[in-house]
């Protein structure tokens, strides 16, 4: 993207050193990018499913060939361990390949029954790409999260303009550069960089759909901005994901997975465990297993720690305020505490018996902290899990009641006897309800999200009577009422 604009730096969160300089793309730059993507759109559609699949599979292969380069960059911009970045990048490449391989089948024209009254018609529903998709991404998983929109939108036949987080612009630019290496022509996938204002400009640039991943607070601003131009949105927002540990859970496995889910990536995972409801009869055993699982977990720079620093420095204050509020309102720290926040790191914190109305139970903490609250039974755990403004994911640990519990949770995704497993299964949709957002990425639903339905109803032969003409007679009216009564049963 050419630009006349100012620049901003990205930083290595461990030291705060500047590691890259990027343009702040202006409203005009963003409009140009969207216009270029729109021009490329017809050619991208004309390439057909097979042509697009070839390009996207080549990109997926290239991402894996260049995984060292990609993950070094992710690690530098986020501070996360390279091995975590590798897992993230591999999952992103997997989603890309899945979307490329399944778009044709998912978007195939479907034939519908026209019903007896309209039996002379053939009814079909076609799926068309929406056109140009704007993607706005967060910094916590800078390749995996936006790829959930980018891959599925491209596979469906859209061109894409991507605005990465200001904390991870290098990853966004790298993605666009590698795509350009396999692209048959330019402007299919563009990256614009900048601060929040560049994101706002993308919302106002008349894209045909805007896929946003980030905090609920920004999502509300994005939705309001997009509403002004009737731009439809997909919103993938924050969570306060619960874990339910039933009496028949595999306690050791539940504890090890919950520690990983809550602490890995420094707790900066939208679908990471934030609160655990454990049934009283196994609570002591579970808490002991949690303490055992956490004892060797430490933050540190890549290559040293199990997880890195807070990528976004201002999050440290929020994490500390949640811990302090939990303790002030009657909760207890059984591992770490308010002093565990040591800029730029946060050491693991385990809190117990935290009141449900405290900040730490209500709001997304986004740090390596976990709260364990005891409940009488699974029913109470379900009620408390659902008593949240968020509804992204959940994890359930039970040998026999997993599906029954899962079916009662008000959220978009549930992992039974596993943690965040749904994010790695490309064939299932990803997304939340309530303040966690709406719309879906991943899976067939993720492809359809970036399409619109076009209904085609064709007269196969003409009937001797006509309903859609001013020549319709009183006899025709009687006939349609009689037929409808006959075929659908008497009304009332
Ligand atoms: P933010 O909401 O702060 O930012 C998200 C993106 O929006 C960034 O690219 C940001 O740009 C951009 N932005 C900021 N202001 C505007 C605006 N007015 N108009 C348009 N775009 C704007 O989220 P974070 O980057 O801090 O990400 C963390 C959050 O993301 C957490 O709440 C986490 O739960 C959530 N998340 C949700 C996921 C899901 O799939 N449900 C997955 C991963 C994270 P800039 O950075 O330049 O300000």
Boltz pocket constraint, residues with backbone or C-beta under 6 A from the ligand:
constraints:
  - pocket:
      binder: B
      contacts: [[A, 136], [A, 137], [A, 138], [A, 139], [A, 140], [A, 141], [A, 145], [A, 163], [A, 164], [A, 165], [A, 166], [A, 167], [A, 194], [A, 195], [A, 196], [A, 197], [A, 198], [A, 199], [A, 200], [A, 201], [A, 203], [A, 213], [A, 214], [A, 215], [A, 216], [A, 217], [A, 218], [A, 219], [A, 221], [A, 222], [A, 235], [A, 236], [A, 237], [A, 238], [A, 239], [A, 269], [A, 270], [A, 271], [A, 312], [A, 364], [A, 366], [A, 392], [A, 432], [A, 436]]
      max_distance: 6.0
